[in-house]
Amino acid sequence: MESREIQNMESFLASLLKQSGEDSGSLLQILREVQDHFHFIPPEAIEWLAARLDVPRSRIEGVAGFYSFLSLAPQGEYRVLFSDNITDQMLGKLELMQYFCNKLWVEPGKVSEDNLVSVDSTSCTGMCDQGPAALVNGWPLTNLDPNRLDLIAELIRVRKPLADWPPMLFEVQDKIQKAGVLLGEAFEPGAAIRATLARGAMATLDEVERANLRGRGGAGFKTASKWRFCHAAIDEREGSMICDVGGLPQRVMVCNADEGEPGTFKDRVLLNSYADLVFEGMTVGARVVGASLGFLYLRGEYRYLKAPLEAVLARRRESGLLGRSILGEAGFDFDIEIHLGAGAYICGEESALIESLEGQRGRPRNRPPFPVTQGYMGRPTVVDNVETFACAAKIAEKGGAWFAAMGTAQSTGSKLLSISGDCERPGIYEYPFGVTVEEVLRDCGASDAHAVQVSGPSGTLVSWQEFGRRIAFEDIPTAGAFMVFHRQREMFLAAHNFTNFFAHESCGFCTPCRVGTQLQKRIMDKIASGHGTPADLEELKRLGEILVNTSHCGLGHSAANPILDTLKKFPGTFERKLKNLAFEPAFDLDGALATARQITGRDDEWAHL
């Protein structure tokens, strides 16, 4: 950089640090702003930030290199990332991406020679109900087709600022196809808080217990138990309650809006149209556990929601529903900050999310201790899903018995499903727990369904013979994804796509996952290229056992699910791709020596292996 450019850069960085209070815990948010401004993280910026924040340069480079939306090398003025989920591929993503690259004379995965644009793939963007989708400099593009891509290519050629692009390119619809108690009933902001104050914090916790609310992120841990553990948390080092400056127990509420599971987009709709319900649930939880600080960790793909969500928070503060002495209740102080992720699926795991909140790489922590005792900055922390907090607000308003009357005994209330794939009416559907897969398929117009991937790649593959099974924690638990495949789909392609996803998203923390997901990918690539053998299938099964039993976190535990489920329920999709050999090496050594033979002029039998 020239001296003038360096001065401008330092001025820009100084303003960012002033906004963040020069807190190294805000490093990820700072780096996001740097990425937006320069289209990458310049080395001069890293050096300047390291000196001002008094952190090692390696830490900043480590954070920048961990998140896929940050880059240490220039990515062009326009960075276009096509969503690579299997549902986008089914809608023609691969052909559309190549068409777009041809229009701009750029190779996939590379930056154009004039540094104007780069085009690549990214993991699911949470727009599966209106794909094929993509991101341009982090902003969503939906319902892509050749005509839209022609327009986008022309806007890029003339260097039109994104703010001046036609709004229809960025339109994201809710597509609520079936509403229930969460999506179909009006909610008055403040109703749940008033009910909580009238009833009392511990009585409200009893109502959550009576409702038998379980976490909607997929694991199904009882919400009341998590809140109770956090409320009772004691700092073992000092033998006393952790307190903030005001003398009140200092605990933290975190809303996990890092909706990264491919095929899931229901949290996007809740945050877009039901933000008051979500923030109200967080505030109720804060009253129960005694928290004064809250975070909404918003996935980077949903950055377009940040400004509207900030407006909702501002309105709630003006109405006395956030801030000091909420609704006039002395000592009831609670506020919420929004932090943006930067493209890392692993941050959906609660301890990795907390690491990211602290400005670190999003790597899962060793447990114990659990977040409810030592979470964000060592303080007792509740991490719950967006939908969980929405349910909590309804329970606080209407009571636990009302909620428990819906669903099943072990799975009470309703569940939001994100439905995409081979169906006439993709979108959001709300059902009481206990609904069968067959009922859902009928409602969404999936007349020729042959398989359904429930809860994304980490979930369960349901074959046509199992459509009588139910969506419930006691049968098929789910975070919300429901991807439909009709009879003509080759299920190997779905398993291959999911295998690539896990290999890309592994954080690399533990060896079984770091190496195992790559080995899975290589074997699946080998089978896809027509060189697979029965021995490869046995190796996939063996790798699956290692991943399930030895990985550090849930990503590794579930990374083999798509392969193992597909092998079990659709074995023919693999067998049709195999060669009739017991074994074939994945690496062709003789072929690799072809260049050497050409250079030396030898092609006799002794020059071959």
N, C-alpha and C positions, 0 to 999 in steps of 0.2 A: 504493500500500500504506500501511496505517496503521503507526504506530511499532512496535506490538507485533508485527505481521506482519513488518516489516523486521528486527526483532531475531531473531525465530525463523528467518527466512531466512538471516541472516548466521551464526547458530549452525550451521545445517545445512550451509552452504557451507564454513564453517571446518572441520567434521569431514571433508568430502570432500577438502579440500586437505591435511589432515593425513594421510589415507590415501594420497594420491598423492605426498606429499613436496613439495608445492607446485611440481610439475614441469609446465611448460606443454605438454610433450609428451603429458601425460595429458588434454589439454583435451577430446578427444572422449569419453573415458570419464566425465569430470566432467559434461559436458553431457548425457550419457545419464541420469545419476542425477538431474540437475536436471529433465529432461523427465519422468521417472517420478514425481518428487515433486510437481511443480506442474502437470503435464499440458501444459506448454509452457515456454519459456525466458523468464522475466520480464525486462524491461529493467533492473530494479534488480539482478537477479542478474548480468547482463552487465557492468553498471557496476562492481559489487563485485569480480567476478573479474578484470576488466581491471586494476584497481588492485592487487590482491593478486599477480597473476601477472606484472605489469609488461609487459603486451602491449597493443597497440592494441585499442580496442573494436571496430574494423572487422574485426579478425581473428576475434574471437569470433562476431560477427554473420555473417561470411563462412562459418565452419565450420557454425554452426547453420542457415544457409540452404541449405547444400549437400546435406545428408543428409535424405532424405524422412521419416525417423522422428523428426526434430527439428522443432520449430515455434516461430516467434517470436510466434505469436498463439494464444490459447486454443483447444484442440480438444475441450473437454468432458472430464468425468470419465472417460468411456468412449469410446475412439477405436476404431471398428470398421472394419477395412480388408479388403475382399473381394479375394481373389486374382483377377487379371484375365488370367491366361494363357489361351490358346486352349482348353486342355483343360478348364479351369474353366468357360469359356463354353459348351463343348459339353455340360457337365453341368448347365447351367441357371443359371449364376452371375447373369446379368443379371436374370432373372425373380425369383430369390431375393433379390437385393439390393433390388429395388424392393418386394418383399413385406415385407422387414424394415423398410425406410424407412416404409412405410405403417403398420406396426404401431406405430412410435415417433413418427409424425407429424414426420418430419424429411426434408428434401430431400437427395438424394445430393450429396456434396461440400460440405455446409454443416453448421454446428453448430446444435443445437436452441436455441430461444429461452431456455430455462432453463439453458443451458450444461451440460446433463447428458451429451449424447452427440453424436458426429459419425459419419457413415457415408460412406465413400469407397472408391475402388479403389486397389489397389497392384499392383506387379509380382509375378510368380510367387513364391509363398512356399515352394516346395520340398516341397509336399504333393500333387503331381499324381496320385499313386497312390491318394489317399484324399480327393479333392475332391468337391464344391466346398469350398474352404477359405477361411479368413479369419484375421485377427489381431485380438485385442482387447487393447489396451494392450501390444502386442508378443507376446502369448501365442497359440499356434496353436489354431484351432478347425477340426475336420475333419469330413468326411462330413455337410455341412450339408443340411438339408431343412426344410420348413415347421415340423415338430414341434420340431426343435431350435431353430429361430429364434424360435418362440413362447416357449420356455423362456428363451432368452437375453434376449429383449426384456423379459420379466417380471423377471428378475434385475437388469437395468439399471434398470427403473422403481423397484424398491424399494431401489436403491443397495446391492446385496449386494456386499461385497468379493470380488475375484477368488479369493482364497484359500478362500472358502467356496462357490464354485461346484462343481457335481457334477464329479468327476474325469473322468467319461466324455466330457465336452465337449472336454477337452484331450488325449484319447488319440491318440498317434501310433504307428502300428505300423511295424515294419521291412518286412514283406511281402517276405521273401526267397523268391523262387519257384524259383531255380536257383542252387545254390552250387558253387563250385570250390575252387581251392587257397587263396584268400584267405578265403572265407566258410565253407567246409565243413570245414576242418582245424583241430584244436585248436592253440592257441599258448600256450606257457608264458612268462609275463613274465620277461624277463631272458635268455632263450635266445639271442637275436640278439646282445645285448651281450656275453655270455660268449664266443660264437663269434668276435666281432670282437676281443676282447682276446686270445684265444688265437692268432688268426691274425695280428693286427697291423693297424694302420689302413690302411697302403698296400696290403697284401695284400687287405684287404676292398674297397678301392676298385677293385682289379684284378678282383675277383669281380663287382662292379657293372658294370664294363666288359664282362666276359665274358658277363654276362647280357643285355647290350644293352638295359637298361632305358631306356625313353623316357618323358618326362613325360606323366602321365595327364590333364593339364588340357586337352589338345587339340592343343597346338602340337607335341608330340613331340620336344622337344629332349633330347639324350642326357644322362641324369642324371649319369653318371660324368664327362662333360666339364664340366658345371656345377660339380660338387664339386671337380674338379681345378683349375679356374680360380680358385675361391674360395680353395682351399688355397695357391695360388701367388701370391695377390694381394699387391701391394707398394704402399705409400703413396708415390706418385711425388713428392709434395711434400717428403718427408723422406728418400726413398731407403732406407727400412728397413721391416721388418715392423711393422704396427700392433700394439701391445701394450696389455694392460690393466694395472691396477695391480700384479697379481701377476707380471708379466713374461711371461705367456703370450700367444700370438697371439690377438687379440680379433676373433672373427668371429661372425656371427649366423645362426641357422637359423630360417626362417619357414615355417610350414605355412599354406598358402593354403586356408582353409576358407570362403571367401566364395563359396559355390556359388550364383551368381546367374543362371546361364544358364537361361532358361525351359525347363521339362521335365526338369531335372536334379535328382536327390535322392539319389544313391548315397553321397555324402560324409556325408549325414545319418545313414545307416545305419551306416557305418563308425565314426563318432564315437559313436553311441549304443551299439553292441554290440561294437565292436572297437577301443576307444580305446587299449588297451595296445599293440596292434600299430602304431598310428599313432605314438604317443609313443616307442615303441621304435625305429621307423625314424628319427625325428628325432634320437634319442640316438646311434644308429649314425652318422648323418651328421655329428653334432657331433664325434664322435671322429675321423672321417676328415678333416674340414676344420680341426679345431682351434677349434671354437666353444664358448663358455661361456654364451651367452645364446640362448634360443629363445622364439619367440612362436607361439601359435596364434591366427590372425586369424579369428574366428568370425562368420559373417554374422548380422546383427541378427535375422533371421527365426528363427534357431536359438538364441535366448537361453535357451530352456527347457533346453538341453543344458549350459549353463555350470556350474551347480551339480554335476551328476553328473561332468562332466569335471574340475572342481576336486577332487572326491573321489578320482578315479583318480590325479591328480597327487600328492595327499597320500599315498595308499597307496604309490605308487612311491617317494616320498621316504623313507617309513618302511622300505621294503624295500631301500634303498640303490641304487635304480635311477635316482635323480635327486639332484642336490645336489652336495655336496663329496665328492671321492674315491669316485666311483661304483664299487660292488662292490669297494671297498678299493683301487682303482687310484689311487695318488698322482698328483695333477695332473689327473685326469680329473674336471673340475668342469663341470657343465652343469645348467641348470634352465630351466623353461618357464613363461611367463606367458600368460594368455588375455586377448585384447583383443576387444571386441565392435564389429562394424560398426554402421551405423545406416541402412541402406537406400540403397546406392549401387552399382549394377551395375558401374560403371567400376572399383571397387576390386578386382575380380577380376584386373585388369591389374597385374602385379607392382610396377611403379614407383608406380602410384597407390595400391596397398595400402600401400607403405612410407610414402608421404606421410601416409596416414591413421593409420598406426601412430605417426607423429611428432606427431599432433594437428593435422594440417593438413586442408585440403580435399583430397579424393582425386583429384587431377589427375595424369595421366601426365607423367613427366619426359622431357626431351630425352635421347636416348642416342646415342653414348656420353657419360659413362661408364655401364657396365652395373652392375646391383646386385652382381654377383659381385666387383666391385672397389670400388665406392662405393655402398653401399645404405643401410641403416638408420643414421642419424646419421653418415653418411660412411664406415661400416665395411663390409668385404667381407661380403656377405649372400647366402645361398642362399634362394630362394623356390621351394618345391615344393608340389605338390598333395597333398591328403589321401591319395588312392589311391597316389600315387607313393611316399610314405613307408611305407605299408603293404607295398607290394611290396619296398621296400628292406630292411625287417626280415626278410621271408621269404628274400630272397637272402643276407643276412648269416648267417642260420641254416642254410640248406640249400645254398648255393653257386650260382654263376652258371650252371654247366652244367645244373643241375636246372631253373632258370628258363628258360634258352634252349631247352630241349627242347620247350617248349610254344609254340603260336602259329605264326608264320611267321618267315622269316629276318630280315625288316626290322621285324617287329612281334612281339616275343617276349612270352611270359607270357599272362596272362588280362586280360580287360576287363570291368568292371562296367557294365551298361546299366540306365538308369532308364527303364522302359517304362510309357507311359500312353496315354490316348486310347481309340480304338475297338478294345478287345480284352477278352477275358473275364477275363484274369488279369494286371492291372497289377502292377508291383512291380519288385524288383531281380533281375536275371539276370546270372550270371557265365559267360562263355564264353572259350575260348582264342581269341586273335586269329585272324582268317581265317574266322570264321563268316559265312555268307551272310545277307542280310536276310530271305530266304525262310525259312530255318531258324528265325530268331528269331520271325518272324510266326507260324509254325506252333506254336512252343512256347507263345506267350502267348495263343493262341486268337483270332487276328485273321483270321478266315476270309474276310472280304469287304474286305480292305485294298486301297486304291487308291493310297495315297501314304504316305510316311514322312518326317518331318522329323528328320534325324539330326544330333545335336550342337546342337540348339536353333536359334533364329533366325539365329545367326551361322554355322550349318553348311550342310548340303546337303539339298535337297529331292529325294527319290528317288521316281520314279514307278513304277507297277506294271510297266512294261517293263524296269525295272532291278533287280528283286528278286534277281537272281543275283549282284549285286555283294557285295563282302565288307567287313566291318568290320576295317580295318587301315590303318596309316599310308600304305601304298602304294596304297590304293584309296579307302576312305571313312574318314578320320580322325574321331575323335569325343571330346568330353569326357565323353560318357555319355548324353546325352538321346536318346530314341527315341520320338517321338510318332507314333501311328498314326491314319490317317484312312481311313474306309471310303468306299465308292463314292458314297454319297449326300451326302457333305460337299462344300460349295462351297469350293474351295481359295482363292478370293479372300478369304474371311473370315479364313483363317489368315494370309495375306500382309498383310492390313489390320491385324490384331492385332499382328503382329510389327513393322510399320512404326510403329504408335503406341508400341510398347515402345521402339524405338530413339530416337524423337523425345523421349520422356520421360527416357530414361537418358543422353542425350548430356551430357557434363560442360560443354560450352560452351567448351572450351579453344581449339579451332581453328575457323576460319570454315567450311571445307568441311563439317565434321560438324554444327556448330551450326546453320548455315543449311540445309544439304542435307537433313538429316533432317526439318526442319520443312516444307520444300518437298515432300518425298516424302509426308509425312502429309497436307498440304493437297490434293495431287492425288489421293491414294487416297480421302480424304473426298469429294472432288468426284465421283469415279467411283462410290463407294458410294451417293451421293445421286441417281444417275441422270443426271448432267450430264457424264459423261466422253465424250471423243472420241478418235479415233485419234491426234490430235496430243498428247494427254496421255500416251499410251503411249510415244511417241517421246521426250517430255520426261523420262519416268521412266528410260528407257535412258540418256539423256545425263547425268542426275543421278547415275546409278549409276556411270558411268565416272569422274566427278569425285570421288565419294566414295572409290572404290577407289584412285585414283591420287594423291590429294592430302591425305587425312586424316592426322592426327598419329598415331593409334594404331589398334589392332585393331577397336575399336568402329566407327569410321567406315569402315574398310576393308570390314567385313562388313555394314554397315547396309543395303546395297542387295541383299544376297543373296536374301532372301525374295521380293522383287519380280522380280528378274532370273530366278531359278530358276522361279518360277511362270509368268512370261511365256513362258519357253522350253518348259516341259514341260506346262503346262496353259493354253495361250493362250485356249481357249474360255471359261474362267472370267472373263476380262477382257472378251472380245468380247461376251458376252451382256449386259453392263452398259453398253455404249457406245451413244451416240446416233449417228444417221447424219449427222453433221456433221463438217466438217473441223476446226472449232474452236468452242469456246464459252467465253467468259470465266468464270473462277471466281467473279468478283464481279458481282452484278447491280446496276449503278448506278441503273437506272431504278426498280427495286424499293426501293432505299435512299432514294429521293426521295419515296416514297409519303406519309410523314408530313408532309413539307414541303408537298406538294400539298393535303393535308387541312387543314393550318393556314391556308394562303392561300386556300383555296376554289377553287383552279384545277385543272381536269382536262381542259383542252383539249389538242389535239395538240401545241402548242408547249411544254406543261409536261412532255412525255414525251421520253425519249431513244430 
